[in-house]
Amino acid sequence: MSYNVSKDDLIEEFDIFGVSLSDEDIIDKLQHLCMLYRRKADAIVEEWVAFSSTSHITLTLENLDQLEEQLASKMKVSKEEFKDTKPMIYTAETIDEIMDTNAADDLFDAYVTPTESKKRVQRTPEAAVNKRFSSVNRTPVIMSPSIMSPSSSTPSQKYSARQNNGQVLIWHGSVRNSNWKGSDPTTISVSHYGDSYNHLNSDFKYMYQKFTDKAHVLDNIIEDIGQHLQETYSIECISHVAMPIQESTTVIGRICCDSNGRLNSSSVLLEGSVDSSSGRRVHLNLSELKEYSLFPGQIVAVDGSNTTGNKLVASQIYKGKSLPLPSDTSNSLLDHGSLHVAMAAGPFTPSDSDQYEPLDDLIKMIQQEMPDVCILFGPFMDADQELIVVSLPVVKIKYVLLENGYNNKSNKMRGKKLGKKGCTNTHLVFVSSYRDAFHHCVFPCPPYSKEHLKNYAKEQKEYERIHFVSDPSTLNISGIVFGLTTTDILFHLGAEEISLSPPGASDRLGRLVKHLLTQQTYYPLYPPPCGVPVDYEQFERYAKMSVTPDVLIVPSNLRYFLKEVDDCLCINPGRLTKGQVGGTYGRLVIYPVEDDNGQGKGVVSRSAAQILRI
């Protein structure tokens, strides 16, 4: 039944009660209410007369807003009337009432071992998948071995017994004159990119997050990215996600799942913003799409029809677009020369040991190659390390964190190694991690404390080259913009994403990285996994991207890679250790523009990178 009420019908019905309709805004509001709450012209007039007669109010837009609130509350009450009835409880006096009914059979069957196996209960309905084509056009499994780091295939091999250390696994570009050594680190500058108030430089109070503040932040994300989508694709008008309409329309909202289960093609919801859709949700039908890639928390624009107001049949989903690249990097290295960067991500100890042998080998590499910058990603003392989780009594944890974490002899020796002549000029960037046992368990994660470096800084006079930054961070290293995060967002996205693509056109790892750039944030997944404590008040300020970085480094448990995505060089250096065995690290060199005309000379085209075994 159609509820597209005409203007003449409304004027005629209201005229019966002596109410004159002349304001076009009021007429439009009444038509909107008819469509949204499924009322004919005579029904909406009756609602208004009943509403206005008690308080003797006139027909204005403000009073119609009050009427809409009353209609919404009526709809909510009507839904609550369909609650399940309570089960009947039988007593010794009433048990005989069921002895001659079918209920008796059901009661006795409950005490008998079933002869048939029960089917698995699904939280959300899933469309049948043809196994023959499941590997061609969709991603039915969460992870596959081909995208996981291969170093975990030999878990029984100890770190000291590893082979092929120093082996180059993958590379990008070509190294000029086979030179990986740094040029002159003394001329390197490391600073935050953009405005200073958008950088997390100190601790903050967390675990005080209000639901209203969180909801406000999540709604702002829809509005901000929605506005960017409108400007990118020249979308003139955005409709209410739950408005019944016969014609095709465009809506913007957040992808959600209709239950606590994993997202699938039959459980996708689209949640609109409070301003455009009153926060309403509708089911999203993907059956007519030939290609899509969706995950919970993704902000999308959708073309489709919604004839009932409950299900939107999508005909097209607009992919987001990355922010512009930095505009001032073409001539950034002319005064310095090539920029050499080494990178490694924790854990830095094998899972069965508290010895930092992999970190010692990394220090040897730094001493030999003397890169301009070495970026170290946490965790440095993994909270999931076996010795912390299993072997140590709780009363000893504080002692171990303080003594072994900062002050033991082996760490003092490492500080001396990093301070030797020939290595003192390398800038060290430490990116914090919420997985560190001695640090704050929150995302965004504040930088590590500098208190324990005071004595070292006074002795060595080299504290200017040690930089503690938050997770995530956007840094300006001699004019080249680096995006850094230690949170394994790629693994988390890969576990939740659903996709449909033509045969041979799928690059899963590249697609996961592109989600970060197009959603313009370092952690676009919502809700996050149980072990990721996101503070959304700080997230809104510190976890968004203000620009697409020239180099994006995202360490992950997924397979290491070097990829160009939207003119950004994206790097996953892997982990320095994988369980009990050695892992991988990365190195990068970016060359300056050779001629005076720097136009079109992007960072990707003038860089080389490698992933190596430690």
VEXDREN-2710 file (C-alpha; in Angstrom, 1 decimal):
% VEXDREN-2710
k/r/px/py/pz
1/MET/0.0/0.0/0.0
2/SER/1.4/3.4/-1.0
3/TYR/1.5/6.2/1.6
4/ASN/2.7/9.0/-0.8
5/VAL/-0.1/11.4/0.3
6/SER/-0.8/14.3/-2.1
7/LYS/-1.0/17.9/-1.1
8/ASP/-4.7/18.2/-2.2
9/ASP/-5.7/15.3/0.0
10/LEU/-4.1/16.9/3.1
11/ILE/-5.7/20.3/2.4
12/GLU/-9.1/18.6/1.9
13/GLU/-8.9/16.5/5.1
14/PHE/-7.7/19.3/7.3
15/ASP/-10.4/21.6/5.9
16/ILE/-13.1/19.3/7.3
17/PHE/-11.8/20.3/10.8
18/GLY/-11.5/23.9/9.9
19/VAL/-7.7/24.0/9.7
20/SER/-6.3/25.8/6.7
21/LEU/-3.1/24.6/5.1
22/SER/-1.1/27.3/3.3
23/ASP/2.5/26.8/4.5
24/GLU/4.5/24.6/2.1
25/ASP/7.0/23.6/4.8
26/ILE/4.1/22.3/7.0
27/ILE/2.7/20.4/4.1
28/ASP/6.1/18.8/3.3
29/LYS/6.4/17.8/7.0
30/LEU/3.0/16.2/7.0
31/GLN/3.8/14.2/3.8
32/HIS/7.0/13.1/5.5
33/LEU/5.1/11.9/8.6
34/CYS/2.6/10.0/6.4
35/MET/5.5/8.1/4.6
36/LEU/7.5/7.4/7.7
37/TYR/4.7/6.2/9.9
38/ARG/2.4/4.7/7.2
39/ARG/-0.5/7.0/7.6
40/LYS/-3.1/8.1/5.1
41/ALA/-4.3/11.7/4.9
42/ASP/-7.4/11.1/7.0
43/ALA/-5.3/9.1/9.6
44/ILE/-2.7/11.8/10.1
45/VAL/-5.5/14.4/10.5
46/GLU/-7.0/12.3/13.2
47/GLU/-3.6/12.0/14.9
48/TRP/-3.2/15.8/14.8
49/VAL/-6.7/16.5/16.1
50/ALA/-6.3/14.1/19.0
51/PHE/-2.9/15.5/19.8
52/SER/-3.9/19.2/19.6
53/SER/-7.3/19.1/21.3
54/THR/-5.8/18.3/24.7
55/SER/-3.4/21.3/24.8
56/HIS/-5.2/23.6/22.3
57/ILE/-2.1/24.2/20.1
58/THR/-1.9/25.5/16.6
59/LEU/-0.4/23.8/13.5
60/THR/3.3/24.7/13.4
61/LEU/6.5/22.9/12.5
62/GLU/7.5/22.9/16.2
63/ASN/4.3/21.3/17.2
64/LEU/4.5/18.7/14.4
65/ASP/7.9/17.7/15.8
66/GLN/6.2/17.0/19.1
67/LEU/3.6/14.9/17.2
68/GLU/6.4/12.9/15.5
69/GLU/7.8/12.1/18.9
70/GLN/4.4/10.8/20.0
71/LEU/4.0/8.7/16.9
72/ALA/7.5/7.2/17.4
73/SER/6.7/6.3/21.0
74/LYS/3.5/4.6/19.9
75/MET/5.4/2.5/17.4
76/LYS/7.9/1.5/20.1
77/VAL/5.1/0.5/22.5
78/SER/3.3/-1.5/19.8
79/LYS/6.5/-3.5/19.2
80/GLU/6.8/-4.3/22.9
81/GLU/3.4/-5.9/22.9
82/PHE/4.7/-8.8/20.9
83/LYS/6.9/-10.2/23.6
84/ASP/7.1/-13.9/24.1
85/THR/4.5/-15.3/26.5
86/LYS/5.8/-16.7/29.7
87/PRO/6.1/-20.5/30.0
88/MET/3.4/-22.3/32.1
89/ILE/4.8/-23.6/35.4
90/TYR/3.1/-26.8/36.6
91/THR/2.7/-27.8/40.2
92/ALA/1.9/-31.1/41.9
93/GLU/-1.8/-30.2/41.8
94/THR/-1.9/-29.2/38.1
95/ILE/0.6/-31.8/36.6
96/ASP/-2.3/-34.1/35.7
97/GLU/-3.7/-31.5/33.3
98/ILE/-1.0/-32.3/30.7
99/MET/-0.9/-36.1/31.0
100/ASP/-3.3/-36.6/28.1
101/THR/-2.0/-33.9/25.9
102/ASN/0.9/-33.5/23.5
103/ALA/2.7/-31.4/26.1
104/ALA/3.2/-34.6/28.1
105/ASP/5.1/-36.2/25.3
106/ASP/7.4/-33.2/25.0
107/LEU/8.0/-33.2/28.7
108/PHE/9.0/-36.9/28.7
109/ASP/11.1/-36.5/25.6
110/ALA/13.2/-33.9/27.4
111/TYR/14.5/-36.8/29.6
112/VAL/15.3/-39.1/26.8
113/THR/18.6/-39.1/24.8
114/PRO/17.8/-37.7/21.3
115/THR/18.2/-40.0/18.4
116/GLU/18.8/-37.3/15.8
117/SER/21.7/-34.8/16.0
118/LYS/20.6/-31.2/16.4
119/LYS/21.5/-28.7/13.7
120/ARG/23.8/-25.8/14.5
121/VAL/22.0/-22.7/15.4
122/GLN/22.9/-19.7/13.3
123/ARG/22.7/-16.2/14.7
124/THR/22.0/-14.7/11.3
125/PRO/20.8/-16.4/8.2
126/GLU/23.4/-17.1/5.6
127/ALA/22.8/-17.6/1.9
128/ALA/23.8/-20.9/0.5
129/VAL/27.3/-21.0/-0.9
130/ASN/28.2/-23.1/-3.8
131/LYS/31.5/-24.8/-2.7
132/ARG/32.6/-25.2/-6.3
133/PHE/32.7/-21.4/-6.7
134/SER/33.3/-20.3/-3.1
135/SER/37.0/-19.6/-3.7
136/VAL/36.3/-17.6/-6.9
137/ASN/33.9/-14.9/-6.0
138/ARG/33.8/-14.5/-2.2
139/THR/35.9/-14.9/0.9
140/PRO/34.1/-17.6/3.0
141/VAL/37.0/-18.1/5.4
142/ILE/38.3/-15.6/7.9
143/MET/42.0/-16.2/7.1
144/SER/43.9/-18.4/4.7
145/PRO/47.5/-19.7/5.1
146/SER/48.6/-17.8/2.0
147/ILE/48.3/-14.4/3.7
148/MET/49.8/-15.4/7.0
149/SER/53.5/-15.0/7.8
150/PRO/55.3/-18.2/6.7
151/SER/57.7/-18.1/9.6
152/SER/55.1/-19.6/11.9
153/SER/55.2/-22.9/9.9
154/THR/58.1/-24.2/12.0
155/PRO/57.1/-23.5/15.6
156/SER/59.5/-26.1/17.1
157/GLN/62.6/-24.4/15.7
158/LYS/64.4/-22.2/18.2
159/TYR/65.6/-18.7/17.4
160/SER/69.2/-19.6/17.8
161/ALA/68.9/-22.4/15.3
162/ARG/67.3/-20.3/12.6
163/GLN/68.6/-20.4/9.0
164/ASN/68.7/-17.9/6.2
165/ASN/69.0/-14.9/8.5
166/GLY/69.5/-11.7/6.4
167/GLN/67.6/-13.3/3.4
168/VAL/65.7/-10.8/1.3
169/LEU/62.1/-12.0/1.0
170/ILE/60.4/-9.3/-1.1
171/TRP/61.5/-5.9/-2.5
172/HIS/60.2/-2.8/-4.1
173/GLY/62.0/-0.6/-6.5
174/SER/65.8/-0.7/-7.1
175/VAL/68.7/0.4/-4.9
176/ARG/71.0/2.8/-6.6
177/ASN/74.6/1.7/-6.3
178/SER/73.5/-1.1/-3.9
179/ASN/73.7/1.3/-1.0
180/TRP/71.6/0.8/2.1
181/LYS/73.7/2.9/4.5
182/GLY/72.6/6.2/5.8
183/SER/74.1/9.4/4.5
184/ASP/74.1/12.0/7.3
185/PRO/71.7/11.5/10.2
186/THR/72.7/14.8/11.8
187/THR/70.7/16.7/9.2
188/ILE/67.6/14.7/9.7
189/SER/64.5/16.2/11.4
190/VAL/61.7/14.2/13.1
191/SER/58.5/16.0/14.1
192/HIS/54.8/15.5/14.2
193/TYR/52.9/16.4/11.1
194/GLY/50.2/19.0/11.2
195/ASP/48.8/21.0/14.1
196/SER/50.3/20.3/17.5
197/TYR/46.9/20.0/19.2
198/ASN/46.2/16.9/17.1
199/HIS/49.1/14.9/18.6
200/LEU/48.9/12.8/21.7
201/ASN/51.9/13.8/23.8
202/SER/50.9/12.8/27.4
203/ASP/48.8/10.4/29.4
204/PHE/45.1/10.9/29.8
205/LYS/42.3/9.5/32.1
206/TYR/40.4/6.6/30.5
207/MET/37.7/4.2/31.5
208/TYR/35.4/7.2/32.1
209/GLN/33.7/7.1/28.7
210/LYS/30.1/8.1/28.7
211/PHE/27.7/6.3/26.3
212/THR/26.3/9.7/25.1
213/ASP/29.8/11.0/24.3
214/LYS/30.6/7.8/22.5
215/ALA/27.4/8.0/20.4
216/HIS/28.1/11.6/19.6
217/VAL/31.6/10.7/18.2
218/LEU/30.3/7.8/16.2
219/ASP/27.6/10.0/14.7
220/ASN/30.2/12.7/13.8
221/ILE/32.2/10.1/11.9
222/ILE/29.2/9.3/9.7
223/GLU/28.6/13.0/9.1
224/ASP/32.3/13.8/8.3
225/ILE/32.9/10.9/5.9
226/GLY/29.4/11.3/4.5
227/GLN/30.1/14.9/3.6
228/HIS/33.4/13.8/1.9
229/LEU/31.5/11.1/-0.1
230/GLN/28.9/13.7/-1.2
231/GLU/31.6/16.1/-2.5
232/THR/33.6/13.3/-4.1
233/TYR/30.7/11.8/-6.1
234/SER/28.6/15.0/-6.5
235/ILE/25.6/13.5/-4.6
236/GLU/23.0/16.3/-4.5
237/CYS/20.5/14.9/-2.0
238/ILE/20.7/12.3/0.9
239/SER/17.5/10.5/1.9
240/HIS/16.4/9.0/5.2
241/VAL/17.6/5.4/5.3
242/ALA/14.2/4.1/6.5
243/MET/11.9/6.2/4.3
244/PRO/9.6/4.1/2.1
245/ILE/10.1/5.2/-1.5
246/GLN/9.5/3.6/-4.9
247/GLU/12.2/5.4/-6.8
248/SER/16.0/4.9/-6.5
249/THR/17.6/7.1/-3.9
250/THR/20.9/7.7/-2.2
251/VAL/21.6/7.2/1.5
252/ILE/24.7/7.4/3.7
253/GLY/25.4/5.3/6.8
254/ARG/27.5/2.9/8.8
255/ILE/27.7/-0.8/8.0
256/CYS/26.5/-2.9/11.0
257/CYS/25.7/-6.5/11.8
258/ASP/22.2/-7.5/12.9
259/SER/23.5/-9.7/15.8
260/ASN/26.6/-10.5/17.8
261/GLY/27.7/-13.0/15.2
262/ARG/30.2/-12.4/12.3
263/LEU/29.0/-10.3/9.4
264/ASN/27.7/-12.1/6.4
265/SER/25.8/-11.1/3.2
266/SER/22.4/-11.7/4.9
267/SER/23.1/-9.9/8.1
268/VAL/24.2/-6.4/6.9
269/LEU/22.5/-3.4/8.3
270/LEU/22.9/0.3/7.4
271/GLU/22.7/2.8/10.2
272/GLY/22.1/6.4/9.3
273/SER/23.2/9.5/11.3
274/VAL/21.0/11.2/13.8
275/ASP/20.7/14.3/11.6
276/SER/19.7/12.7/8.3
277/SER/18.0/9.5/9.5
278/SER/17.3/9.8/13.3
279/GLY/19.9/7.0/13.9
280/ARG/17.5/4.4/12.2
281/ARG/18.8/1.1/10.8
282/VAL/17.6/-0.9/7.8
283/HIS/18.6/-4.2/6.3
284/LEU/20.9/-3.9/3.3
285/ASN/20.2/-6.4/0.4
286/LEU/23.3/-7.1/-1.5
287/SER/21.9/-9.6/-4.0
288/GLU/22.0/-7.2/-7.0
289/LEU/25.6/-6.2/-6.5
290/LYS/28.4/-7.8/-8.6
291/GLU/31.2/-6.5/-6.4
292/TYR/31.5/-5.2/-2.8
293/SER/33.9/-5.2/0.2
294/LEU/32.2/-4.4/3.5
295/PHE/33.1/-4.5/7.2
296/PRO/31.4/-3.4/10.4
297/GLY/32.0/0.3/11.0
298/GLN/32.5/1.2/7.3
299/ILE/30.9/4.5/6.2
300/VAL/29.4/4.1/2.7
301/ALA/27.0/5.8/0.3
302/VAL/24.4/3.5/-1.3
303/ASP/22.1/3.8/-4.3
304/GLY/19.0/1.7/-3.9
305/SER/15.3/1.4/-3.4
306/ASN/13.4/0.9/-0.1
307/THR/9.7/0.2/-0.9
308/THR/8.8/-0.9/2.6
309/GLY/11.0/1.2/4.8
310/ASN/12.6/-1.9/6.3
311/LYS/15.0/-3.2/3.6
312/LEU/17.2/-1.2/1.2
313/VAL/18.0/-3.1/-2.1
314/ALA/21.4/-1.8/-3.1
315/SER/22.1/-1.2/-6.7
316/GLN/25.5/0.5/-6.2
317/ILE/27.9/1.1/-3.2
318/TYR/30.2/4.1/-3.5
319/LYS/33.7/3.4/-2.4
320/GLY/35.4/6.0/-0.3
321/LYS/38.2/8.1/-1.6
322/SER/41.6/8.8/0.0
323/LEU/42.6/12.2/1.3
324/PRO/45.1/14.2/-0.8
325/LEU/48.8/13.4/-0.5
326/PRO/51.1/16.0/1.2
327/SER/51.8/18.8/-1.2
328/ASP/55.3/19.7/0.0
329/THR/57.4/16.5/-0.4
330/SER/58.7/17.0/-4.0
331/ASN/61.9/18.8/-3.0
332/SER/62.1/17.7/0.7
333/LEU/65.3/15.8/0.4
334/LEU/67.4/18.1/-1.8
335/ASP/69.5/19.4/1.1
336/HIS/69.9/16.0/2.8
337/GLY/70.2/13.4/0.1
338/SER/68.6/9.9/0.3
339/LEU/66.6/9.1/3.4
340/HIS/67.3/5.6/4.9
341/VAL/64.8/4.1/7.3
342/ALA/64.9/0.8/9.2
343/MET/61.7/-0.6/10.8
344/ALA/60.9/-3.5/13.1
345/ALA/57.9/-4.5/15.2
346/GLY/57.6/-6.4/18.4
347/PRO/57.5/-8.7/20.2
348/PHE/61.3/-8.5/20.5
349/THR/61.7/-11.7/22.5
350/PRO/60.8/-15.3/21.6
351/SER/57.6/-16.5/23.3
352/ASP/59.4/-19.0/25.5
353/SER/62.3/-16.7/26.7
354/ASP/62.9/-13.3/28.2
355/GLN/66.1/-12.8/26.3
356/TYR/66.2/-10.0/23.7
357/GLU/68.4/-11.9/21.2
358/PRO/66.4/-10.6/18.1
359/LEU/66.7/-7.0/19.4
360/ASP/70.5/-7.6/19.8
361/ASP/70.7/-8.7/16.1
362/LEU/68.7/-5.7/15.1
363/ILE/71.2/-3.4/17.0
364/LYS/74.1/-5.0/15.1
365/MET/72.3/-4.2/11.8
366/ILE/71.9/-0.6/12.9
367/GLN/75.6/-0.4/13.8
368/GLN/76.6/-1.7/10.4
369/GLU/74.2/0.2/8.1
370/MET/73.7/3.3/10.2
371/PRO/70.3/4.3/8.9
372/ASP/69.1/7.8/9.3
373/VAL/66.0/6.7/11.2
374/CYS/65.1/3.4/12.9
375/ILE/61.4/3.0/13.8
376/LEU/60.6/0.5/16.5
377/PHE/57.0/-0.6/17.1
378/GLY/55.8/-2.1/20.3
379/PRO/55.1/-4.2/22.2
380/PHE/58.5/-4.3/23.8
381/MET/57.3/-6.5/26.7
382/ASP/54.3/-8.3/25.3
383/ALA/51.5/-8.9/27.9
384/ASP/50.8/-12.2/26.2
385/GLN/54.4/-13.4/26.7
386/GLU/54.4/-16.9/28.3
387/LEU/56.7/-15.9/31.2
388/ILE/54.3/-13.1/32.2
389/VAL/51.1/-15.0/31.7
390/VAL/52.0/-18.4/33.1
391/SER/55.3/-18.7/34.8
392/LEU/55.5/-15.7/37.0
393/PRO/53.5/-15.2/40.2
394/VAL/51.4/-12.1/40.4
395/VAL/53.5/-10.6/43.2
396/LYS/56.6/-10.7/41.0
397/ILE/55.2/-9.0/38.0
398/LYS/55.8/-5.5/39.2
399/TYR/59.4/-6.3/40.0
400/VAL/60.0/-7.9/36.6
401/LEU/58.4/-5.0/34.7
402/LEU/60.6/-2.5/36.5
403/GLU/63.8/-4.4/36.8
404/ASN/63.9/-6.5/33.7
405/GLY/61.9/-4.0/31.6
406/TYR/64.2/-1.0/32.0
407/ASN/67.1/-1.5/34.4
408/ASN/68.6/-4.9/33.9
409/LYS/72.2/-5.3/32.7
410/SER/71.3/-6.6/29.3
411/ASN/69.3/-3.4/28.5
412/LYS/72.0/-1.2/29.8
413/MET/74.4/-3.0/27.5
414/ARG/72.0/-2.3/24.6
415/GLY/72.0/1.3/25.5
416/LYS/75.8/1.4/25.3
417/LYS/75.7/-0.4/21.9
418/LEU/73.3/2.2/20.5
419/GLY/75.5/4.9/21.9
420/LYS/78.7/3.7/20.3
421/LYS/80.5/5.9/17.8
422/GLY/79.1/5.6/14.3
423/CYS/75.6/4.8/15.6
424/THR/74.9/7.7/17.8
425/ASN/73.4/9.8/15.1
426/THR/70.7/7.4/14.1
427/HIS/67.3/8.8/15.2
428/LEU/65.3/6.2/17.2
429/VAL/61.5/6.4/17.0
430/PHE/59.6/4.3/19.6
431/VAL/55.9/3.8/18.8
432/SER/53.9/2.7/21.9
433/SER/51.5/-0.2/22.1
434/TYR/48.5/-1.1/24.3
435/ARG/49.8/-4.7/24.4
436/ASP/52.9/-3.7/26.5
437/ALA/52.7/-5.1/30.0
438/PHE/54.2/-2.0/31.6
439/HIS/52.2/0.6/29.6
440/HIS/48.6/1.9/29.4
441/CYS/46.1/-0.5/27.9
442/VAL/44.1/1.9/25.8
443/PHE/43.8/3.0/22.1
444/PRO/44.9/5.7/21.2
445/CYS/47.9/4.8/23.3
446/PRO/50.0/7.6/24.9
447/PRO/53.8/7.6/24.2
448/TYR/56.2/5.9/26.5
449/SER/57.5/7.8/29.5
450/LYS/60.8/9.5/29.2
451/GLU/61.6/9.4/32.9
452/HIS/63.9/6.3/32.7
453/LEU/66.0/8.1/30.0
454/LYS/67.0/11.1/32.1
455/ASN/70.3/9.6/33.4
456/TYR/71.2/8.3/30.0
457/ALA/70.3/11.6/28.3
458/LYS/72.5/13.5/30.7
459/GLU/75.5/11.2/30.1
460/GLN/75.2/10.8/26.4
461/LYS/73.8/14.2/25.4
462/GLU/71.9/12.5/22.7
463/TYR/68.3/12.7/23.8
464/GLU/67.3/14.9/20.8
465/ARG/67.6/11.8/18.6
466/ILE/65.2/9.6/20.7
467/HIS/61.6/10.1/20.0
468/PHE/58.6/8.5/21.9
469/VAL/55.4/8.8/19.9
470/SER/51.9/7.6/20.4
471/ASP/49.9/4.9/18.6
472/PRO/48.8/6.0/16.1
473/SER/51.1/8.9/14.9
474/THR/51.7/10.9/11.7
475/LEU/55.3/12.0/11.5
476/ASN/57.2/14.4/9.3
477/ILE/60.7/13.0/8.7
478/SER/62.7/15.6/6.7
479/GLY/59.6/16.4/4.7
480/ILE/58.4/12.9/4.1
481/VAL/55.1/12.1/5.9
482/PHE/54.9/8.7/7.7
483/GLY/51.7/7.1/9.1
484/LEU/52.5/4.7/12.0
485/THR/50.4/2.4/14.1
486/THR/51.1/-0.7/16.2
487/THR/47.5/-2.0/16.5
488/ASP/47.0/-4.9/14.2
489/ILE/44.1/-3.4/12.3
490/LEU/44.7/-5.4/9.2
491/PHE/44.3/-8.7/11.1
492/HIS/41.1/-7.4/12.8
493/LEU/39.7/-6.2/9.5
494/GLY/40.5/-9.4/7.7
495/ALA/38.5/-11.4/10.4
496/GLU/35.4/-9.3/9.8
497/GLU/35.4/-8.2/6.2
498/ILE/33.0/-9.8/3.6
499/SER/33.7/-9.4/-0.1
500/LEU/32.5/-10.3/-3.6
501/SER/34.8/-9.7/-6.5
502/PRO/35.2/-11.0/-10.1
503/PRO/37.6/-13.9/-10.6
504/GLY/41.3/-12.9/-10.5
505/ALA/40.5/-9.4/-9.4
506/SER/41.0/-9.8/-5.6
507/ASP/44.0/-8.4/-3.8
508/ARG/42.9/-9.0/-0.2
509/LEU/45.9/-7.4/1.6
510/GLY/45.8/-4.4/-0.7
511/ARG/42.1/-4.1/-0.2
512/LEU/42.4/-4.1/3.6
513/VAL/45.0/-1.4/3.5
514/LYS/42.9/0.7/1.2
515/HIS/40.1/0.6/3.8
516/LEU/42.3/2.6/6.2
517/LEU/43.0/5.3/3.5
518/THR/39.4/5.6/2.2
519/GLN/37.9/5.7/5.7
520/GLN/40.6/8.3/6.7
521/THR/41.4/6.7/10.1
522/TYR/43.9/4.3/11.6
523/TYR/41.2/2.1/13.1
524/PRO/37.9/2.1/11.1
525/LEU/36.5/-1.1/12.5
526/TYR/33.5/-0.8/14.8
527/PRO/32.8/-2.5/17.1
528/PRO/36.4/-3.4/17.8
529/PRO/37.4/-6.8/19.0
530/CYS/37.1/-7.6/22.7
531/GLY/40.8/-7.1/23.4
532/VAL/41.1/-3.6/21.8
533/PRO/40.1/-1.0/24.4
534/VAL/39.2/2.1/22.3
535/ASP/38.5/5.4/24.0
536/TYR/36.3/7.2/21.4
537/GLU/36.7/10.7/22.9
538/GLN/40.4/10.5/22.3
539/PHE/39.9/8.5/19.1
540/GLU/38.1/11.4/17.4
541/ARG/41.0/13.7/18.1
542/TYR/44.1/11.5/17.6
543/ALA/43.2/8.5/15.4
544/LYS/42.0/10.3/12.3
545/MET/44.2/11.0/9.2
546/SER/44.6/14.6/8.2
547/VAL/46.3/13.6/5.0
548/THR/47.2/10.4/3.1
549/PRO/50.8/9.7/4.2
550/ASP/53.6/9.2/1.8
551/VAL/54.5/6.0/3.6
552/LEU/52.1/4.0/5.8
553/ILE/53.6/1.3/8.1
554/VAL/51.2/-1.1/9.6
555/PRO/52.9/-4.1/11.3
556/SER/50.6/-7.2/11.3
557/ASN/50.5/-10.9/12.0
558/LEU/49.4/-11.2/8.3
559/ARG/52.0/-11.9/5.7
560/TYR/54.6/-9.2/5.2
561/PHE/54.1/-7.0/2.1
562/LEU/55.2/-3.9/0.2
563/LYS/52.3/-2.4/-1.8
564/GLU/51.4/0.8/-3.6
565/VAL/47.9/1.9/-2.7
566/ASP/46.5/5.2/-3.9
567/ASP/50.1/6.6/-4.5
568/CYS/51.0/5.6/-0.9
569/LEU/53.8/3.1/-0.1
570/CYS/52.2/0.7/2.4
571/ILE/54.5/-1.6/4.3
572/ASN/53.9/-4.5/6.7
573/PRO/57.4/-5.4/8.0
574/GLY/56.0/-8.4/9.9
575/ARG/57.1/-9.2/13.5
576/LEU/60.7/-9.5/14.7
577/THR/59.7/-12.8/16.3
578/LYS/57.0/-15.2/15.5
579/GLY/56.5/-17.5/18.5
580/GLN/59.8/-19.2/19.3
581/VAL/61.3/-18.4/15.9
582/GLY/62.8/-15.4/14.2
583/GLY/60.7/-13.1/12.1
584/THR/61.3/-10.2/9.7
585/TYR/62.1/-6.5/9.6
586/GLY/62.1/-3.9/6.8
587/ARG/64.3/-1.2/5.4
588/LEU/63.5/1.7/3.1
589/VAL/65.4/4.3/1.1
590/ILE/63.8/7.4/-0.5
591/TYR/65.7/9.4/-3.0
592/PRO/65.4/13.1/-3.7
593/VAL/64.1/14.4/-7.0
594/GLU/67.0/14.5/-9.5
595/ASP/65.9/17.5/-11.5
596/ASP/64.4/20.9/-10.7
597/ASN/61.0/19.9/-11.8
598/GLY/59.5/18.0/-8.9
599/GLN/56.1/17.6/-10.4
600/GLY/54.9/14.0/-10.6
601/LYS/57.9/12.7/-8.8
602/GLY/56.0/10.8/-6.0
603/VAL/57.6/9.1/-3.1
604/VAL/56.6/5.6/-4.4
605/SER/58.4/6.1/-7.7
606/ARG/61.6/7.3/-6.1
607/SER/61.9/4.8/-3.2
608/ALA/63.2/1.2/-2.7
609/ALA/62.3/-1.2/0.1
610/GLN/63.0/-4.7/1.3
611/ILE/61.7/-7.2/3.8
612/LEU/64.4/-9.3/5.3
613/ARG/64.7/-12.2/7.8
614/ILE/66.3/-11.2/11.1
END
